[in-house]
Amino acid sequence: MPAICVTQRVTSWQYTAHATARGQGRNGQVKSDDDYGLDLRLAMPKSLGGKGDGQNPEMLFAMGYASCFLGAMQMMAGRVGKAEAVKNAVIHAQVHVGTPNEMEGFGLKVDIQVENVEDEEIIKAGHEACPYSRALKYGAEVNVTKA
């Protein structure tokens, strides 16, 4: 039976990140024009046949997911008066990319490990509040248009 995906509905956006990709996709350049700004040269990982001499989208996704999960977990712990329980928390994220069995393109898998937090309820609450976790579980609104 196929999985059912329920898209999240959001009525008020609090922040919007902006990024632009140019060049040869995974061997191109990405740049953000936000508060601080980030400008990176992308390179295909060696395991996918590239030189591995730059960042790649999965690396950036893993970094964003790890930091977002940590922040969500800290927020939820604070709400229930358990901020001390996550003060030494460390989040490890692995983003795996591969070929899906029944469709074209790439498949994605994410593994998250929470270090230095014993309270399972706080971990669960962080996972439920994290926008990355929510997007992967419930889907995200995606609009593609011509510029």
Summary of the structure (lengths in Angstrom):
residues: 147
radius of gyration: 17.4
end to end distance: 37.5
largest distance: 48.5
contacts: 337
relative contact order: 0.16
helix: 35%
strand: 22%
